[in-house]
Amino acid sequence: MSQATEPTNLGRPRVCSIADALELVGERWSLLVVRELGFGVRRFTDIQVNTGAPRETLAQRLRKLEEAGVVERRRYSEKPPRDEYLLTPAGEGLLPVLAGLREWGERHATPRVRTGE
């Protein structure tokens, strides 16, 4: 991404695949869901516990990720009906992005000294 190769859109928002990607997965809970699925955590309650997401928020994010083709929902029990979630190939494609974000966070966002723990 250099300014030399990306001309300025005078008076209009720039057309950008980064913006398009952020529209699908660019908020905290969606990325944390993908993180958990990448770790092999598949069930709603486990994802909720590991992310700390409010129940309704998590349900909304999982629906949005499913509609976007990032997550697949699979029934694992009929009585009672229960589903688990898996990454699609598109979702798996996000794992290197999350690894890079983790590395950046460890360098620039994580406090070096934690107190009270």
Backbone as XML, in Angstrom:
<?xml version="1.0"?>
<chain id="A" units="angstrom">
  <residue number="1" name="MET">
    <atom name="N" x="0.848" y="-1.176" z="0.000"/>
    <atom name="CA" x="0.000" y="0.000" z="0.000"/>
    <atom name="C" x="0.892" y="1.237" z="0.000"/>
  </residue>
  <residue number="2" name="SER">
    <atom name="N" x="1.051" y="1.793" z="-1.126"/>
    <atom name="CA" x="1.798" y="3.045" z="-1.189"/>
    <atom name="C" x="0.940" y="4.080" z="-1.887"/>
  </residue>
  <residue number="3" name="GLN">
    <atom name="N" x="1.156" y="5.307" z="-1.514"/>
    <atom name="CA" x="0.375" y="6.374" z="-2.119"/>
    <atom name="C" x="0.656" y="6.483" z="-3.611"/>
  </residue>
  <residue number="4" name="ALA">
    <atom name="N" x="1.855" y="6.077" z="-4.030"/>
    <atom name="CA" x="2.208" y="6.156" z="-5.442"/>
    <atom name="C" x="1.337" y="5.229" z="-6.289"/>
  </residue>
  <residue number="5" name="THR">
    <atom name="N" x="0.932" y="4.091" z="-5.738"/>
    <atom name="CA" x="0.139" y="3.145" z="-6.513"/>
    <atom name="C" x="-1.361" y="3.274" z="-6.261"/>
  </residue>
  <residue number="6" name="GLU">
    <atom name="N" x="-1.758" y="4.030" z="-5.253"/>
    <atom name="CA" x="-3.167" y="4.189" z="-4.919"/>
    <atom name="C" x="-3.564" y="5.654" z="-5.074"/>
  </residue>
  <residue number="7" name="PRO">
    <atom name="N" x="-4.160" y="6.013" z="-6.216"/>
    <atom name="CA" x="-4.536" y="7.417" z="-6.425"/>
    <atom name="C" x="-5.626" y="7.860" z="-5.458"/>
  </residue>
  <residue number="8" name="THR">
    <atom name="N" x="-5.678" y="9.132" z="-5.214"/>
    <atom name="CA" x="-6.694" y="9.710" z="-4.346"/>
    <atom name="C" x="-8.016" y="9.783" z="-5.096"/>
  </residue>
  <residue number="9" name="ASN">
    <atom name="N" x="-9.084" y="9.385" z="-4.425"/>
    <atom name="CA" x="-10.434" y="9.527" z="-4.973"/>
    <atom name="C" x="-10.959" y="10.877" z="-4.517"/>
  </residue>
  <residue number="10" name="LEU">
    <atom name="N" x="-10.898" y="11.838" z="-5.361"/>
    <atom name="CA" x="-11.333" y="13.173" z="-4.979"/>
    <atom name="C" x="-12.838" y="13.200" z="-4.781"/>
  </residue>
  <residue number="11" name="GLY">
    <atom name="N" x="-13.251" y="13.481" z="-3.541"/>
    <atom name="CA" x="-14.657" y="13.647" z="-3.234"/>
    <atom name="C" x="-15.441" y="12.365" z="-3.003"/>
  </residue>
  <residue number="12" name="ARG">
    <atom name="N" x="-14.770" y="11.214" z="-3.058"/>
    <atom name="CA" x="-15.473" y="9.945" z="-2.849"/>
    <atom name="C" x="-14.636" y="9.055" z="-1.946"/>
  </residue>
  <residue number="13" name="PRO">
    <atom name="N" x="-15.304" y="8.144" z="-1.205"/>
    <atom name="CA" x="-14.532" y="7.161" z="-0.442"/>
    <atom name="C" x="-13.758" y="6.258" z="-1.398"/>
  </residue>
  <residue number="14" name="ARG">
    <atom name="N" x="-12.603" y="5.860" z="-0.977"/>
    <atom name="CA" x="-11.755" y="4.982" z="-1.781"/>
    <atom name="C" x="-12.384" y="3.579" z="-1.849"/>
  </residue>
  <residue number="15" name="VAL">
    <atom name="N" x="-12.438" y="2.991" z="-3.025"/>
    <atom name="CA" x="-12.847" y="1.606" z="-3.182"/>
    <atom name="C" x="-11.674" y="0.758" z="-2.704"/>
  </residue>
  <residue number="16" name="CYS">
    <atom name="N" x="-11.948" y="-0.159" z="-1.768"/>
    <atom name="CA" x="-10.834" y="-0.830" z="-1.116"/>
    <atom name="C" x="-11.256" y="-2.186" z="-0.564"/>
  </residue>
  <residue number="17" name="SER">
    <atom name="N" x="-10.489" y="-3.215" z="-0.881"/>
    <atom name="CA" x="-10.803" y="-4.544" z="-0.367"/>
    <atom name="C" x="-10.569" y="-4.634" z="1.135"/>
  </residue>
  <residue number="18" name="ILE">
    <atom name="N" x="-9.711" y="-3.794" z="1.699"/>
    <atom name="CA" x="-9.533" y="-3.755" z="3.152"/>
    <atom name="C" x="-10.840" y="-3.318" z="3.811"/>
  </residue>
  <residue number="19" name="ALA">
    <atom name="N" x="-11.448" y="-2.279" z="3.286"/>
    <atom name="CA" x="-12.730" y="-1.808" z="3.824"/>
    <atom name="C" x="-13.799" y="-2.882" z="3.682"/>
  </residue>
  <residue number="20" name="ASP">
    <atom name="N" x="-13.802" y="-3.585" z="2.545"/>
    <atom name="CA" x="-14.774" y="-4.656" z="2.342"/>
    <atom name="C" x="-14.579" y="-5.777" z="3.366"/>
  </residue>
  <residue number="21" name="ALA">
    <atom name="N" x="-13.337" y="-6.158" z="3.618"/>
    <atom name="CA" x="-13.045" y="-7.211" z="4.602"/>
    <atom name="C" x="-13.456" y="-6.763" z="5.999"/>
  </residue>
  <residue number="22" name="LEU">
    <atom name="N" x="-13.158" y="-5.510" z="6.343"/>
    <atom name="CA" x="-13.524" y="-5.008" z="7.668"/>
    <atom name="C" x="-15.038" y="-4.969" z="7.860"/>
  </residue>
  <residue number="23" name="GLU">
    <atom name="N" x="-15.766" y="-4.774" z="6.785"/>
    <atom name="CA" x="-17.226" y="-4.798" z="6.863"/>
    <atom name="C" x="-17.713" y="-6.175" z="7.318"/>
  </residue>
  <residue number="24" name="LEU">
    <atom name="N" x="-17.020" y="-7.234" z="6.918"/>
    <atom name="CA" x="-17.413" y="-8.599" z="7.272"/>
    <atom name="C" x="-16.884" y="-9.044" z="8.628"/>
  </residue>
  <residue number="25" name="VAL">
    <atom name="N" x="-15.629" y="-8.741" z="8.934"/>
    <atom name="CA" x="-14.994" y="-9.325" z="10.126"/>
    <atom name="C" x="-14.262" y="-8.306" z="10.987"/>
  </residue>
  <residue number="26" name="GLY">
    <atom name="N" x="-14.490" y="-7.043" z="10.768"/>
    <atom name="CA" x="-13.656" y="-6.024" z="11.389"/>
    <atom name="C" x="-14.114" y="-5.507" z="12.728"/>
  </residue>
  <residue number="27" name="GLU">
    <atom name="N" x="-14.606" y="-6.359" z="13.557"/>
    <atom name="CA" x="-14.890" y="-5.931" z="14.920"/>
    <atom name="C" x="-14.492" y="-7.038" z="15.882"/>
  </residue>
  <residue number="28" name="ARG">
    <atom name="N" x="-14.331" y="-6.678" z="17.130"/>
    <atom name="CA" x="-13.739" y="-7.535" z="18.155"/>
    <atom name="C" x="-14.322" y="-8.942" z="18.214"/>
  </residue>
  <residue number="29" name="TRP">
    <atom name="N" x="-15.650" y="-9.051" z="18.354"/>
    <atom name="CA" x="-16.239" y="-10.355" z="18.607"/>
    <atom name="C" x="-16.102" y="-11.280" z="17.408"/>
  </residue>
  <residue number="30" name="SER">
    <atom name="N" x="-16.232" y="-10.761" z="16.213"/>
    <atom name="CA" x="-16.079" y="-11.616" z="15.024"/>
    <atom name="C" x="-14.678" y="-12.194" z="14.953"/>
  </residue>
  <residue number="31" name="LEU">
    <atom name="N" x="-13.678" y="-11.379" z="15.176"/>
    <atom name="CA" x="-12.301" y="-11.868" z="15.112"/>
    <atom name="C" x="-12.008" y="-12.850" z="16.238"/>
  </residue>
  <residue number="32" name="LEU">
    <atom name="N" x="-12.573" y="-12.620" z="17.415"/>
    <atom name="CA" x="-12.356" y="-13.554" z="18.514"/>
    <atom name="C" x="-13.074" y="-14.881" z="18.258"/>
  </residue>
  <residue number="33" name="VAL">
    <atom name="N" x="-14.207" y="-14.858" z="17.595"/>
    <atom name="CA" x="-14.883" y="-16.101" z="17.203"/>
    <atom name="C" x="-13.988" y="-16.887" z="16.249"/>
  </residue>
  <residue number="34" name="VAL">
    <atom name="N" x="-13.436" y="-16.214" z="15.254"/>
    <atom name="CA" x="-12.545" y="-16.889" z="14.308"/>
    <atom name="C" x="-11.331" y="-17.446" z="15.043"/>
  </residue>
  <residue number="35" name="ARG">
    <atom name="N" x="-10.794" y="-16.696" z="16.004"/>
    <atom name="CA" x="-9.673" y="-17.191" z="16.806"/>
    <atom name="C" x="-10.036" y="-18.503" z="17.492"/>
  </residue>
  <residue number="36" name="GLU">
    <atom name="N" x="-11.190" y="-18.530" z="18.157"/>
    <atom name="CA" x="-11.602" y="-19.727" z="18.884"/>
    <atom name="C" x="-11.823" y="-20.908" z="17.947"/>
  </residue>
  <residue number="37" name="LEU">
    <atom name="N" x="-12.466" y="-20.667" z="16.827"/>
    <atom name="CA" x="-12.672" y="-21.747" z="15.865"/>
    <atom name="C" x="-11.334" y="-22.256" z="15.331"/>
  </residue>
  <residue number="38" name="GLY">
    <atom name="N" x="-10.386" y="-21.350" z="15.159"/>
    <atom name="CA" x="-9.045" y="-21.755" z="14.744"/>
    <atom name="C" x="-8.351" y="-22.618" z="15.780"/>
  </residue>
  <residue number="39" name="PHE">
    <atom name="N" x="-8.690" y="-22.432" z="17.043"/>
    <atom name="CA" x="-8.145" y="-23.261" z="18.125"/>
    <atom name="C" x="-8.914" y="-24.582" z="18.262"/>
  </residue>
  <residue number="40" name="GLY">
    <atom name="N" x="-9.975" y="-24.759" z="17.468"/>
    <atom name="CA" x="-10.744" y="-25.993" z="17.532"/>
    <atom name="C" x="-11.931" y="-25.949" z="18.469"/>
  </residue>
  <residue number="41" name="VAL">
    <atom name="N" x="-12.249" y="-24.791" z="19.004"/>
    <atom name="CA" x="-13.418" y="-24.632" z="19.884"/>
    <atom name="C" x="-14.629" y="-24.465" z="18.964"/>
  </residue>
  <residue number="42" name="ARG">
    <atom name="N" x="-15.624" y="-25.337" z="19.102"/>
    <atom name="CA" x="-16.709" y="-25.376" z="18.130"/>
    <atom name="C" x="-18.097" y="-25.083" z="18.685"/>
  </residue>
  <residue number="43" name="ARG">
    <atom name="N" x="-18.270" y="-25.186" z="19.970"/>
    <atom name="CA" x="-19.618" y="-25.066" z="20.537"/>
    <atom name="C" x="-19.862" y="-23.676" z="21.108"/>
  </residue>
  <residue number="44" name="PHE">
    <atom name="N" x="-21.108" y="-23.225" z="20.948"/>
    <atom name="CA" x="-21.500" y="-21.867" z="21.306"/>
    <atom name="C" x="-21.052" y="-21.491" z="22.719"/>
  </residue>
  <residue number="45" name="THR">
    <atom name="N" x="-21.398" y="-22.309" z="23.694"/>
    <atom name="CA" x="-21.094" y="-21.981" z="25.086"/>
    <atom name="C" x="-19.591" y="-21.849" z="25.312"/>
  </residue>
  <residue number="46" name="ASP">
    <atom name="N" x="-18.814" y="-22.739" z="24.707"/>
    <atom name="CA" x="-17.358" y="-22.671" z="24.855"/>
    <atom name="C" x="-16.792" y="-21.414" z="24.193"/>
  </residue>
  <residue number="47" name="ILE">
    <atom name="N" x="-17.322" y="-21.076" z="23.020"/>
    <atom name="CA" x="-16.890" y="-19.846" z="22.344"/>
    <atom name="C" x="-17.235" y="-18.645" z="23.211"/>
  </residue>
  <residue number="48" name="GLN">
    <atom name="N" x="-18.433" y="-18.649" z="23.789"/>
    <atom name="CA" x="-18.864" y="-17.537" z="24.638"/>
    <atom name="C" x="-17.943" y="-17.379" z="25.843"/>
  </residue>
  <residue number="49" name="VAL">
    <atom name="N" x="-17.645" y="-18.479" z="26.513"/>
    <atom name="CA" x="-16.776" y="-18.425" z="27.695"/>
    <atom name="C" x="-15.392" y="-17.904" z="27.306"/>
  </residue>
  <residue number="50" name="ASN">
    <atom name="N" x="-14.825" y="-18.426" z="26.231"/>
    <atom name="CA" x="-13.456" y="-18.070" z="25.852"/>
    <atom name="C" x="-13.317" y="-16.658" z="25.298"/>
  </residue>
  <residue number="51" name="THR">
    <atom name="N" x="-14.397" y="-16.104" z="24.752"/>
    <atom name="CA" x="-14.324" y="-14.741" z="24.217"/>
    <atom name="C" x="-14.842" y="-13.701" z="25.196"/>
  </residue>
  <residue number="52" name="GLY">
    <atom name="N" x="-15.764" y="-14.118" z="26.083"/>
    <atom name="CA" x="-16.410" y="-13.160" z="26.971"/>
    <atom name="C" x="-17.528" y="-12.383" z="26.292"/>
  </residue>
  <residue number="53" name="ALA">
    <atom name="N" x="-17.920" y="-12.805" z="25.103"/>
    <atom name="CA" x="-18.965" y="-12.099" z="24.355"/>
    <atom name="C" x="-20.323" y="-12.290" z="25.007"/>
  </residue>
  <residue number="54" name="PRO">
    <atom name="N" x="-21.136" y="-11.238" z="25.062"/>
    <atom name="CA" x="-22.513" y="-11.406" z="25.508"/>
    <atom name="C" x="-23.256" y="-12.377" z="24.583"/>
  </residue>
  <residue number="55" name="ARG">
    <atom name="N" x="-24.150" y="-13.163" z="25.134"/>
    <atom name="CA" x="-24.842" y="-14.228" z="24.393"/>
    <atom name="C" x="-25.480" y="-13.724" z="23.099"/>
  </residue>
  <residue number="56" name="GLU">
    <atom name="N" x="-26.264" y="-12.679" z="23.180"/>
    <atom name="CA" x="-26.956" y="-12.166" z="21.985"/>
    <atom name="C" x="-25.966" y="-11.628" z="20.959"/>
  </residue>
  <residue number="57" name="THR">
    <atom name="N" x="-24.935" y="-10.965" z="21.411"/>
    <atom name="CA" x="-23.901" y="-10.451" z="20.503"/>
    <atom name="C" x="-23.225" y="-11.602" z="19.778"/>
  </residue>
  <residue number="58" name="LEU">
    <atom name="N" x="-22.884" y="-12.650" z="20.515"/>
    <atom name="CA" x="-22.234" y="-13.809" z="19.902"/>
    <atom name="C" x="-23.149" y="-14.460" z="18.873"/>
  </residue>
  <residue number="59" name="ALA">
    <atom name="N" x="-24.412" y="-14.613" z="19.202"/>
    <atom name="CA" x="-25.364" y="-15.207" z="18.257"/>
    <atom name="C" x="-25.435" y="-14.384" z="16.972"/>
  </residue>
  <residue number="60" name="GLN">
    <atom name="N" x="-25.469" y="-13.062" z="17.109"/>
    <atom name="CA" x="-25.508" y="-12.184" z="15.935"/>
    <atom name="C" x="-24.245" y="-12.309" z="15.098"/>
  </residue>
  <residue number="61" name="ARG">
    <atom name="N" x="-23.090" y="-12.342" z="15.753"/>
    <atom name="CA" x="-21.822" y="-12.439" z="15.019"/>
    <atom name="C" x="-21.706" y="-13.771" z="14.296"/>
  </residue>
  <residue number="62" name="LEU">
    <atom name="N" x="-22.115" y="-14.848" z="14.955"/>
    <atom name="CA" x="-22.063" y="-16.154" z="14.297"/>
    <atom name="C" x="-22.977" y="-16.181" z="13.071"/>
  </residue>
  <residue number="63" name="ARG">
    <atom name="N" x="-24.173" y="-15.593" z="13.178"/>
    <atom name="CA" x="-25.070" y="-15.524" z="12.014"/>
    <atom name="C" x="-24.435" y="-14.723" z="10.887"/>
  </residue>
  <residue number="64" name="LYS">
    <atom name="N" x="-23.855" y="-13.583" z="11.230"/>
    <atom name="CA" x="-23.227" y="-12.732" z="10.216"/>
    <atom name="C" x="-22.057" y="-13.458" z="9.543"/>
  </residue>
  <residue number="65" name="LEU">
    <atom name="N" x="-21.234" y="-14.138" z="10.337"/>
    <atom name="CA" x="-20.096" y="-14.873" z="9.781"/>
    <atom name="C" x="-20.565" y="-16.039" z="8.918"/>
  </residue>
  <residue number="66" name="GLU">
    <atom name="N" x="-21.659" y="-16.674" z="9.307"/>
    <atom name="CA" x="-22.217" y="-17.754" z="8.500"/>
    <atom name="C" x="-22.742" y="-17.208" z="7.168"/>
  </residue>
  <residue number="67" name="GLU">
    <atom name="N" x="-23.478" y="-16.107" z="7.216"/>
    <atom name="CA" x="-24.001" y="-15.495" z="5.994"/>
    <atom name="C" x="-22.879" y="-15.056" z="5.056"/>
  </residue>
  <residue number="68" name="ALA">
    <atom name="N" x="-21.745" y="-14.644" z="5.623"/>
    <atom name="CA" x="-20.610" y="-14.178" z="4.826"/>
    <atom name="C" x="-19.769" y="-15.332" z="4.291"/>
  </residue>
  <residue number="69" name="GLY">
    <atom name="N" x="-20.075" y="-16.564" z="4.720"/>
    <atom name="CA" x="-19.322" y="-17.706" z="4.240"/>
    <atom name="C" x="-18.000" y="-17.926" z="4.956"/>
  </residue>
  <residue number="70" name="VAL">
    <atom name="N" x="-17.858" y="-17.351" z="6.147"/>
    <atom name="CA" x="-16.635" y="-17.486" z="6.939"/>
    <atom name="C" x="-16.750" y="-18.678" z="7.887"/>
  </residue>
  <residue number="71" name="VAL">
    <atom name="N" x="-17.979" y="-18.946" z="8.341"/>
    <atom name="CA" x="-18.266" y="-19.990" z="9.321"/>
    <atom name="C" x="-19.366" y="-20.891" z="8.766"/>
  </residue>
  <residue number="72" name="GLU">
    <atom name="N" x="-19.274" y="-22.160" z="9.082"/>
    <atom name="CA" x="-20.311" y="-23.128" z="8.736"/>
    <atom name="C" x="-20.918" y="-23.663" z="10.031"/>
  </residue>
  <residue number="73" name="ARG">
    <atom name="N" x="-22.230" y="-23.751" z="10.065"/>
    <atom name="CA" x="-22.924" y="-24.323" z="11.230"/>
    <atom name="C" x="-23.299" y="-25.763" z="10.896"/>
  </residue>
  <residue number="74" name="ARG">
    <atom name="N" x="-23.036" y="-26.661" z="11.843"/>
    <atom name="CA" x="-23.329" y="-28.081" z="11.644"/>
    <atom name="C" x="-24.068" y="-28.630" z="12.855"/>
  </residue>
  <residue number="75" name="ARG">
    <atom name="N" x="-25.145" y="-29.351" z="12.630"/>
    <atom name="CA" x="-25.938" y="-29.965" z="13.691"/>
    <atom name="C" x="-25.182" y="-31.172" z="14.237"/>
  </residue>
  <residue number="76" name="TYR">
    <atom name="N" x="-24.999" y="-31.203" z="15.561"/>
    <atom name="CA" x="-24.351" y="-32.369" z="16.157"/>
    <atom name="C" x="-25.288" y="-33.134" z="17.082"/>
  </residue>
  <residue number="77" name="SER">
    <atom name="N" x="-26.474" y="-32.600" z="17.371"/>
    <atom name="CA" x="-27.451" y="-33.309" z="18.199"/>
    <atom name="C" x="-28.854" y="-32.917" z="17.743"/>
  </residue>
  <residue number="78" name="GLU">
    <atom name="N" x="-29.705" y="-33.925" z="17.578"/>
    <atom name="CA" x="-31.091" y="-33.651" z="17.191"/>
    <atom name="C" x="-31.986" y="-33.432" z="18.409"/>
  </residue>
  <residue number="79" name="LYS">
    <atom name="N" x="-31.710" y="-34.158" z="19.495"/>
    <atom name="CA" x="-32.520" y="-34.035" z="20.712"/>
    <atom name="C" x="-31.604" y="-33.852" z="21.902"/>
  </residue>
  <residue number="80" name="PRO">
    <atom name="N" x="-31.521" y="-32.669" z="22.435"/>
    <atom name="CA" x="-32.078" y="-31.420" z="21.915"/>
    <atom name="C" x="-31.271" y="-30.959" z="20.702"/>
  </residue>
  <residue number="81" name="PRO">
    <atom name="N" x="-31.892" y="-30.125" z="19.851"/>
    <atom name="CA" x="-31.161" y="-29.645" z="18.680"/>
    <atom name="C" x="-29.997" y="-28.743" z="19.107"/>
  </residue>
  <residue number="82" name="ARG">
    <atom name="N" x="-28.810" y="-29.121" z="18.670"/>
    <atom name="CA" x="-27.603" y="-28.346" z="19.007"/>
    <atom name="C" x="-26.688" y="-28.312" z="17.797"/>
  </residue>
  <residue number="83" name="ASP">
    <atom name="N" x="-26.048" y="-27.153" z="17.629"/>
    <atom name="CA" x="-25.144" y="-26.956" z="16.501"/>
    <atom name="C" x="-23.737" y="-26.681" z="16.989"/>
  </residue>
  <residue number="84" name="GLU">
    <atom name="N" x="-22.780" y="-26.934" z="16.102"/>
    <atom name="CA" x="-21.402" y="-26.525" z="16.323"/>
    <atom name="C" x="-20.984" y="-25.696" z="15.114"/>
  </residue>
  <residue number="85" name="TYR">
    <atom name="N" x="-19.880" y="-25.015" z="15.245"/>
    <atom name="CA" x="-19.423" y="-24.093" z="14.216"/>
    <atom name="C" x="-18.019" y="-24.477" z="13.777"/>
  </residue>
  <residue number="86" name="LEU">
    <atom name="N" x="-17.788" y="-24.334" z="12.472"/>
    <atom name="CA" x="-16.487" y="-24.652" z="11.888"/>
    <atom name="C" x="-16.093" y="-23.532" z="10.935"/>
  </residue>
  <residue number="87" name="LEU">
    <atom name="N" x="-14.815" y="-23.350" z="10.742"/>
    <atom name="CA" x="-14.345" y="-22.393" z="9.748"/>
    <atom name="C" x="-14.481" y="-22.997" z="8.358"/>
  </residue>
  <residue number="88" name="THR">
    <atom name="N" x="-14.909" y="-22.193" z="7.420"/>
    <atom name="CA" x="-14.892" y="-22.560" z="6.007"/>
    <atom name="C" x="-13.484" y="-22.261" z="5.485"/>
  </residue>
  <residue number="89" name="PRO">
    <atom name="N" x="-13.187" y="-22.597" z="4.243"/>
    <atom name="CA" x="-11.888" y="-22.187" z="3.695"/>
    <atom name="C" x="-11.658" y="-20.669" z="3.777"/>
  </residue>
  <residue number="90" name="ALA">
    <atom name="N" x="-12.722" y="-19.892" z="3.601"/>
    <atom name="CA" x="-12.580" y="-18.433" z="3.748"/>
    <atom name="C" x="-12.195" y="-18.070" z="5.175"/>
  </residue>
  <residue number="91" name="GLY">
    <atom name="N" x="-12.802" y="-18.730" z="6.146"/>
    <atom name="CA" x="-12.463" y="-18.487" z="7.548"/>
    <atom name="C" x="-11.046" y="-18.914" z="7.862"/>
  </residue>
  <residue number="92" name="GLU">
    <atom name="N" x="-10.633" y="-20.061" z="7.341"/>
    <atom name="CA" x="-9.260" y="-20.521" z="7.558"/>
    <atom name="C" x="-8.253" y="-19.540" z="6.958"/>
  </residue>
  <residue number="93" name="GLY">
    <atom name="N" x="-8.654" y="-18.854" z="5.892"/>
    <atom name="CA" x="-7.794" y="-17.847" z="5.290"/>
    <atom name="C" x="-7.534" y="-16.660" z="6.196"/>
  </residue>
  <residue number="94" name="LEU">
    <atom name="N" x="-8.367" y="-16.484" z="7.214"/>
    <atom name="CA" x="-8.164" y="-15.398" z="8.177"/>
    <atom name="C" x="-7.126" y="-15.736" z="9.247"/>
  </residue>
  <residue number="95" name="LEU">
    <atom name="N" x="-6.794" y="-17.003" z="9.419"/>
    <atom name="CA" x="-5.886" y="-17.385" z="10.499"/>
    <atom name="C" x="-4.505" y="-16.743" z="10.382"/>
  </residue>
  <residue number="96" name="PRO">
    <atom name="N" x="-3.893" y="-16.667" z="9.193"/>
    <atom name="CA" x="-2.616" y="-15.940" z="9.118"/>
    <atom name="C" x="-2.767" y="-14.451" z="9.441"/>
  </residue>
  <residue number="97" name="VAL">
    <atom name="N" x="-3.911" y="-13.880" z="9.115"/>
    <atom name="CA" x="-4.170" y="-12.472" z="9.446"/>
    <atom name="C" x="-4.212" y="-12.308" z="10.962"/>
  </residue>
  <residue number="98" name="LEU">
    <atom name="N" x="-4.895" y="-13.228" z="11.646"/>
    <atom name="CA" x="-4.953" y="-13.170" z="13.107"/>
    <atom name="C" x="-3.579" y="-13.396" z="13.725"/>
  </residue>
  <residue number="99" name="ALA">
    <atom name="N" x="-2.787" y="-14.279" z="13.139"/>
    <atom name="CA" x="-1.428" y="-14.503" z="13.649"/>
    <atom name="C" x="-0.608" y="-13.217" z="13.533"/>
  </residue>
  <residue number="100" name="GLY">
    <atom name="N" x="-0.746" y="-12.527" z="12.424"/>
    <atom name="CA" x="-0.056" y="-11.250" z="12.262"/>
    <atom name="C" x="-0.559" y="-10.201" z="13.230"/>
  </residue>
  <residue number="101" name="LEU">
    <atom name="N" x="-1.854" y="-10.173" z="13.455"/>
    <atom name="CA" x="-2.432" y="-9.227" z="14.410"/>
    <atom name="C" x="-1.954" y="-9.535" z="15.826"/>
  </residue>
  <residue number="102" name="ARG">
    <atom name="N" x="-1.878" y="-10.829" z="16.172"/>
    <atom name="CA" x="-1.356" y="-11.230" z="17.486"/>
    <atom name="C" x="0.091" y="-10.767" z="17.648"/>
  </residue>
  <residue number="103" name="GLU">
    <atom name="N" x="0.892" y="-10.995" z="16.630"/>
    <atom name="CA" x="2.303" y="-10.581" z="16.687"/>
    <atom name="C" x="2.414" y="-9.066" z="16.849"/>
  </residue>
  <residue number="104" name="TRP">
    <atom name="N" x="1.625" y="-8.322" z="16.105"/>
    <atom name="CA" x="1.639" y="-6.872" z="16.228"/>
    <atom name="C" x="1.203" y="-6.459" z="17.632"/>
  </residue>
  <residue number="105" name="GLY">
    <atom name="N" x="0.147" y="-7.099" z="18.148"/>
    <atom name="CA" x="-0.346" y="-6.779" z="19.488"/>
    <atom name="C" x="0.684" y="-7.062" z="20.564"/>
  </residue>
  <residue number="106" name="GLU">
    <atom name="N" x="1.413" y="-8.177" z="20.410"/>
    <atom name="CA" x="2.455" y="-8.497" z="21.388"/>
    <atom name="C" x="3.564" y="-7.450" z="21.388"/>
  </residue>
  <residue number="107" name="ARG">
    <atom name="N" x="3.833" y="-6.887" z="20.240"/>
    <atom name="CA" x="4.881" y="-5.857" z="20.147"/>
    <atom name="C" x="4.415" y="-4.473" z="20.559"/>
  </residue>
  <residue number="108" name="HIS">
    <atom name="N" x="3.187" y="-4.137" z="20.189"/>
    <atom name="CA" x="2.775" y="-2.736" z="20.296"/>
    <atom name="C" x="1.582" y="-2.462" z="21.201"/>
  </residue>
  <residue number="109" name="ALA">
    <atom name="N" x="0.780" y="-3.475" z="21.522"/>
    <atom name="CA" x="-0.454" y="-3.204" z="22.265"/>
    <atom name="C" x="-0.494" y="-3.851" z="23.636"/>
  </residue>
  <residue number="110" name="THR">
    <atom name="N" x="0.235" y="-4.928" z="23.838"/>
    <atom name="CA" x="0.191" y="-5.619" z="25.109"/>
    <atom name="C" x="1.047" y="-4.892" z="26.132"/>
  </residue>
  <residue number="111" name="PRO">
    <atom name="N" x="0.468" y="-4.575" z="27.288"/>
    <atom name="CA" x="1.281" y="-3.939" z="28.325"/>
    <atom name="C" x="2.443" y="-4.833" z="28.707"/>
  </residue>
  <residue number="112" name="ARG">
    <atom name="N" x="3.622" y="-4.236" z="28.873"/>
    <atom name="CA" x="4.819" y="-5.013" z="29.210"/>
    <atom name="C" x="4.807" y="-5.461" z="30.661"/>
  </residue>
  <residue number="113" name="VAL">
    <atom name="N" x="4.219" y="-4.658" z="31.546"/>
    <atom name="CA" x="4.166" y="-5.005" z="32.952"/>
    <atom name="C" x="2.706" y="-4.995" z="33.366"/>
  </residue>
  <residue number="114" name="ARG">
    <atom name="N" x="2.256" y="-6.094" z="33.946"/>
    <atom name="CA" x="0.874" y="-6.181" z="34.422"/>
    <atom name="C" x="0.901" y="-6.212" z="35.938"/>
  </residue>
  <residue number="115" name="THR">
    <atom name="N" x="0.038" y="-5.440" z="36.539"/>
    <atom name="CA" x="-0.049" y="-5.432" z="38.003"/>
    <atom name="C" x="-1.381" y="-5.998" z="38.427"/>
  </residue>
  <residue number="116" name="GLY">
    <atom name="N" x="-1.431" y="-6.524" z="39.616"/>
    <atom name="CA" x="-2.677" y="-7.027" z="40.170"/>
    <atom name="C" x="-3.078" y="-8.395" z="39.695"/>
  </residue>
  <residue number="117" name="GLU">
    <atom name="N" x="-2.189" y="-9.096" z="38.984"/>
    <atom name="CA" x="-2.523" y="-10.443" z="38.520"/>
    <atom name="C" x="-1.818" y="-11.481" z="39.331"/>
  </residue>
</chain>
